[in-house]
Amino acid sequence: MYRLRIILPALLLAGLFSSCGTSEKDRMSEELKSFIEDFEAEVLPLNRQAAIAYFDATISGKEEDYTHAADLELQLTRVFARKDDFETLKRIRESNTVTEPGLRRQLDVLYASYLEKQIDEKRLEEMIRLQNENEKRFATFRAVVNGKKLTDNEIEEVLRTSTNSAELEAAWTASKEIGDVVAEDILRLVRMRNEAARDLGFNNYHAMKLELDEQDPEEIETLFDELDQLTAGTFAGLKAEMDVTLARRCGIGPDDLMPWHYQNRFFQEAPKIYDVDLDVFYKDKDIVALTTQYFAGLRLPIDDLVENSDLFEKEGKYQHAYCTDIDREGDVRVVCNIKPTYGWMNTTLHEYGHAVYDKFNERSVPWVLREPAHTFTTEAIAMLFGRLASNPAWLQEVAGVSAEKVDRAADVMFESLRLEQLVFSRWAQVMYRFEKAMYENPDQDLNALWWQLVEKYQMIRKPEGRNKPDWASKIHVALYPAYYHNYLMGELLASQLHATICRDLLKSENPKRESYARRPEVGAWLVDHVFKPGRTMLWNDMIENATGEKLTAKYYAAQFVN
């Protein structure tokens, strides 16, 4: 999971240029330049402090560290919420006289970032503190099974390996208890966010987030409807195959399968139904060393990033994974809880995919634009690399698995990757549609809505009589609102980028067997066409410039559905 904690608060009001011989266009441009200069002087050091404080809090889990991080975020946000500064930006923007592309782009990005924070200061402070309180609860929560506290890794291990239905149910049910802890506060946040969005002229917070993130809500819905149609039939066939295998494994009938039989808390990852155990390939491997070695072969070295990261479990530590760009100057850090498993190989490659995107930005690009073109474009890079954990060529060339073992398992490994993609695609439908509906009407029966969507898109039955806020146990619903759809868009772009690399750079006739290992030209192409442009252009323009087409689902469908 990627968490870009980039905050664009606070500009100091610049003086007006009043020379009689200066045109309005020149005056507005100079005012904006002065505005940005003051902004950078104030915000850059504060933003760095806030990013480090958050990183430290997630590592320690200490209440005082989370409080410190919240205080710094609030300090930044208060600057960002200044009414006079926003009015200055608005006036410059509405003059429509700033035409130099780079300067105009900075203006548009800053304006959208400021607009979101133009709400009541007390409400804003309450939202930030409530958000950070929920964050701490998730970071420190441990499921209790038979009197024993279990980490998320341990819960997933039980779900993945046990064949005892009672044991599986106990672990799954315990993992959902965090939902009861945070549900009420999540709904408080949802209502506060909606009030703020309506005050700013939007229908609700979900719609506002998409629009301010340069995404058209109607286009996103159309895309998800298209993906539903593309994947529904194929998924249904795979689901029937999956159910037979899982039922046999647990000694029950397919009609008796429940959510806890699918080897994952949310059925967001594919269960192991094929005759290949990808964990076997990694049980004696150094996950960090493999990741470091691989990126070095692309001439995208990450040794410095690894040194500054925190990669293994500890008490109280945040249990998931994320990457954070501390300063947009090369200080990029990753948090993981690595175990020698396929899942953590995938996650580590994923997070350092984010990291190289951030590290190899173009320092001459203005700070405001020196970040990924969009949230989902950095997700795409992370997914492009994360997929390699089950790639036959990567296993042989990087992980050192014998050619004989790889060849024997190659077809099954692709089927496993295909299953992963389709399982995740259906899960992403649940997340996107639940969040959208929740923000449209938070007063509806959300417990029932959650299971209606799970049953429709994932084809999993709700446990009889269950009426719990299971939706609230998903960390993204609680902490990263209106974000999850970007993961699936990232998968689409990852397939589009892979197709482009294989066709144009590698001239490959077998894309399934391409891992780019020791191919520095691939690293150079990504730097030049994806990383360095940053936000200097709209995300779809960047994609078209890199691949020759705007974002399309056809490469994803060709790779995993057709």
N, C-alpha and C positions, 0 to 999 in steps of 0.2 A: 504494500500500500504506500502510496506516495503522498506526502504532506508537504506542500509548498507553502510555508508560512511566510508569504511575502506580503508586506503591509506597505501601502503607498499613502501614508498620511501626510499631511501637513506642509503646506507651503507658507512662507512668509510673504505678506503682501508687498509687492514691488512698487516703486514709485512710477508715476506716469511720465512719459516723455512728452514734453510740450513744445518742442521746437517748431516754430511756424513753418519751417521748410521741410518738415518730415511728414510723409504721407501717413494716412491712417494704417495702411498695411504695414509700413515699417515700424510705426509706433507700437502696434499690437504685437508684432513679432518680437520686438526688443523687450516689451513688457513681459511676454511669456518667457523669453530666455532668462531674464532677471529672476522671474518667479521660480523657474526650475533650478537656477543656480542656488538660490536661497533654500529651496526645498532640499536639495541634495546635501547642503552643508548641515542642515538640522536633522534630516531623517536618516541618512546613511549610518551614522554611528549608533543612533537609537535603535534602528532596525537590527543591526548586528547584535547589540546587547540583548534584545528581545529574543532573537533566534537562538542565541547561546543559552539564555535562561530557560527556554522551552526544552531544548535538547537536554540540558542538565536535569530538569524536572522529570522528564520521561525516563532518564537513566536511574535516578535515585528513588522516585516515587514518594519523596518527602513532601509533606504538606507545605512546609515553608518554601520549598523550591517552586511548587506550583503557584503559591501566592505571589512570589517574586515575579514569575513569568506573567501572571495575570496583571500585575501592577504595571509592568513594562508595556504589555499589549494595550492596556487601557490608556497609558500615557501617549502612545503612538496614535491610538484611535481618536483621542480627544483633539490632537493636533489636526488629524485628518478630517475631523468633523467641524472645523471652524467655518462658520457661516460666511464670514467676509472673504475668506480665501476661495470658497466655492463660488461665491458671486463673481469674484474676479475671473475665475476660469470660465464661468458661464457667459460673462460679458464678452470675453475674448472669443469664445467659441461662436457665439451668436453673431459676432461681427462678420464672420465668414471671410476674414481677410488674411488669415494665416494659411498660406498655400504651399510653402516649402514642405515636401512630403514628410521628411523626418520630424520636423517640428510639429506639423499637423498631427502626425501619428502620436507623438507624446501628449499632445493636448487631448486627443480623444481618449487615450488610455487613462490619463489622470482624471479627466472629467467623469468617466464611468466609475472609477474607483472612489472618487469623492462623493458622488451622488448617493451611493449605498449608505453612507454614514451621516447623511443629513437628516438625522432623527433626534428626538429628545435625548438630551445627554444622560439623564437619570436612567431612562430605558436602555440606552446603549451600555451603560456601566453594568446594569443588572444582567443584561444578556451576556456580556463578556464573563462576568464572575460565575454565572450559572453554567455557561459552557465549560469553563475551566474546572468547576466542581464536578461536572459529569465526566470530564476527561480523567480526573484523578480517580473517580470511582471505577472506571473501566480499567485503568492502569493497575489498580491495587486489588481488583476483584479476583477471587479464587473460588472456583466451584468446589462444593463440599459433597463428597460421595462416601457414604458409610463412615462419616466422621473424619475423613481425610481430605485435606485441601489439595486440589489439583490445579496445575497451571493449564493454560489453553493447549499447550503442546501435549500435556498428559491426557487431557480430555480427548484430543484428536487421536492420540495413540490408542486409547480404549476403543473408540468408535471404529478405527481402522482395522484393529486386530481381533477384537472379541467376536465370538459367534454365539454368545449367551444373550438372549433377547432381554432378560431382566437386567443384566449388567449394562447392556447398551442403553436401555431406557433410563436407567438411573443416571448414567453419565450425561446423556442428552438433556434430560430434565434439569439436572443440576446446572448445566451450562446456561440455561435460559433464565435462571434466577436473577441475573443482573437486570433483566427486563423490568421486573417488579421494582427494583431499586431506583431506576432512572426514568421510568415511563412518565410519571407525573411532571417531572422537570422538563422532559423533552417536549411535552405538550404545552407547557408554559412558554418554552422557547418558540415553538411553532406559532403560537398565537401572537407573541410579541413581534416575531419576524413579519408575520402577515400584516399586523397593524402598521409597522414601519414601512412595509412595501406599499400599502395602500396610501399612506400619507405622501409617498413619493410618486403616486400616480399609476402604480402597477396593480394588476388584479390580485396577485398574491406573491409571496416570497419566492416560490419555485419559479414562477414566470419571470420575476425580476432578475433572479440569479442568471438564468439562461440569457436573457436579453442583454444584461450588462456584461456578460461573458461572450458577447458577439455571436450568440446562437439564436436562431429563430425557433421559438417553442413549437410552432406548427411543423416546421421542417424536421425537427427532432422526432416528433410524434409520427410523422410520415415514414421516417427512416426506421423507427422501431416497428411500425406496422409491416413494413416491407421485410424486415428481418424475421418477424414472427411467421410470415407466410413462407419465407425461404426455409426456415428451420423446423417448423411444426411437424411435418410429415416424417422427415428423417429422424427427428428426435423421438417421435412416438415409436418408430420401429426399433431404435436402439434401447429405448426405455423398456420395451417388452423383453428384449434380450437380456437386459440388465436385471430385470425382476426375476427371471428364471434362475440366473446365476446366484443372485444374492439370497433368494429364498432357499435354494439348495444348500448354500453355505451355512445358513443358520438353522436348517432342519425344519423349515416351515413352508407353507404354501405361498405362492405369489400374492394371493388375496389377503394374506396376513401381514404383509410388509407394512412397516410404519416408518416415520421419518428417521428414527434412530438406526435403521438398518442400512442407510445409504452412506455410511462411513465418513460423515462430515456433519457438522452442526447445522448447516444450512443447505446441504446438497448443492453447494456452489462449486465443488470440485468433483471430478469423476471418480466413482468407486472403482476398485480394482476388479474388473470382470474378465480381463484377458490373461492369458497364460504368460505373463511377464511381470516380474516384480522389479520395478525401476529402483526401489530402495537398495536392492542388492548391488547395483552398480556403484553406489555411493557410501556404503556402510563403512568402508575403510579409507575413504578419501578425505583430504583436507579441502573443504568447500571453499575456504577463503583463498587458499593457494591456487586452486583451479581457476577461480574467478580472476585473480590477479594475473595469472599466466595468460589467460585468454585475451583479456583486454590489452595486455602488452603486445600480443601478436597483431593487434589491429593498430598499433601505435597510438593507443589511447590509455596510457599508463595510469593506474589508480593507486599505486603504493602510498602516496601521500594521503589519499582519501581514506584508505583502510586504516592508516595510523591514527587518524582523528575520529574514527567511527567506534561504535560500541556494538559488538556483534554476537555476544553470548548471554545466556540467561543469568539473571541474578534476582534476588528477592526484591519485590516492590517495583521492579522495572516494567515499563510498558511492554506488553506481551506480543505486539504485532510487529510490523516492520514499516519503516518509512525512510525517505531521503530528504534532507533539508539543505538548501543553498544558503549558507550563513550570510554571505556578503556580495555575491555575484562577482567576486574577485578570485575565486578558486578554492575558497574554504567550503567544501561540500562534505557532508557527513551522513552516514547511514546508521540506522539502528535496526538490528536483527536479533533473533534468538536462535542462532544456528545449531542444528543437529545434522549428523551425517545421513541425510535422507534426500530422496529425489525432490520432495516438496521444498526443502530449504535450499537445494541447489538452484531450483527454478527461481525462488524468491530472491536469493542473493544476486543472481545474474540480473533479475528484474530491477532491483534497487540500484545496482551499479550502472544499469542502463540509464536510469534517471540521472545518476551522478555524473556520467561522462557528458550527457547533454548539458548539464549546468557548468561543469568544469571547462569545457571547450567552447564556451561562448566567445563572442568577439568583443574584446575590451574597448574597442573604439566606438561600439554602439552605445548610445546614451543609456545611463543606468535604468531609467524608466522602462526602456525597451529591451534590456539585457536579461531576458528570461524566455522560456519556451513560447512558441507562437500561440499555444493554447494548452490548457491542462491535458487534453486528450492527446496532443502530439507528443508530449513527454511520456504519457502512458504507452503510446505506440512504440516508442524506442525501448522502453522497459519490457514490453511484451515481446518485441522482436528478439531480444536477447533471452528473456525468460524461457521462451519456447525451446531454446537449444538444449535444455536439460534432458529432453527426450529425443534429441536429434541423433540418428545413427552416426553421422560423420563427426559430430562433436564428441560423442562418447569415445569414439576410436582415436581421433586426432588430439583431443585435449585431455579427456579423462583416462586415456590409456587402456580402455577395454579392448580385448582382443578382437581382431576382425572376424574371427569365427563366431564369437558370442554375439557380436553386433549383427552380422548377417543373418544369424539364426532368429534374431528377435526384431529385425528391422521393420517388417510389415506389421507386426503386432504393436510395435512402438508408435507407428504412425496412426494405427487405429486407436491407440490410447490417447494420442494427442487430439485426434479428431473428436473423440468422445469428450475429452476435457473441454474443447471449444464449444461443442453443442450444449453440454451441461451448463457451462458458464453463460452461454448466450440466453438460455431459458431462465436462469436465475437472474440475470441482469434485467430481463423483462419484468420480473416481480419487483425488483428494487425501484426501477424507473417508474413504473405505473403506481406502486404504492406511495412513493414520495409525492408524486404529482397529485394523486387523489387526496392524500393527507393534507397538503397545503391548500388544496381547493376547498376542503371541508374537514377540519380537524375534529368536528363534533360528531362525526359519524362513528359507527361501531368499527373501530380500527382493528380490533382483534379478529372480527369476522372477515373484514376486508383482506387482511393479510393471508388468511387461509384460503379464501376464495381465489386469490391470485396464485398462491402456491399450488393449489389443486389444478388450476387451469393451465399454467405455463410449465410447471415442473412435474405435474401428474403424480403428486404425492398426497396421500389422504391425511386429513386432520385427525389427530387422536380423538376418539369419541369423548364428548363432554368437555374438551379442553377450551378454556376461555381465559387465556393469559396474554399479556402484552408481549408475545414472542417477537414482534416487529422491533421492540425496543432493545432487544438483546443484540441486534446487529449494530456494531459500532458506528457504521457510516450513517445510519439513520439518526443516531444521537449526536454525532460530532462533525460530520462532513456533509451538510445538507446540499441537495441538488447537485451532487457530484458524480454519483455512481454511473449514470448513463455514459459518462466519458470513458469508462473502462471498455465498454463494448465498442464505442467509436474508435478507441485506441486499437482494439483488435482488428477492426476493418483496415485502419491505416497501416498496421504492422504487416498485414497480408499484401497491401498495395506496395509498400516499401520493399518487401522481400521479392515480390515479382519484378520490380524495377531493377533491383540489385542483380538478381539472377539473369535477367534478360540483357541488361545494358552493360554491366560491369564484368560479370563472370561468364557471360555467354553460355550459361548452363542449360542443358537439356533435361536435367534431373533436379529440380528445385527441392525435392524432399531430402536430398543428400547434401545440401549446401549449408555449411555452418560458418563460413567466412573465416575459419581459423587460419591465422598467419596470412591474412590477405589485407595488408595495410591500405590498399586502395579503397577498400570498403569503408574503413575508418575515415579516410580522407574525404570520401564522397559524403558521408554523413555530416562531418564537420562543416564542409563547404555549403551543402544544400539544405541542411536541417538545423544544425546547432547554431552556426554563426548568424543567420538572419534574425534570430530571436523573434521579437514582436514587431520588427520593422514593417511587416506586411500582415494582412489578414491571414488567418490560418489556412483558408482554402486556396488563397493565392500562393502561399508557400508550398502547399502540397502539389498544386499544378506546376509550379516552377521546378519542383524536384522530380516529379513522376510523369509529367506531361498530361495529367488529368486531375480534375478536382476529386474530392473524396467520393469513392464509390464502393458499394458492397460486392461488386462482381468478383473481385479477387479473393475475398473471404469465402464467397460461395464456391468459387472454383477450387479453392484449396481444401475446404472442409465439408461442403454440403453436397455438391454435385457428384 
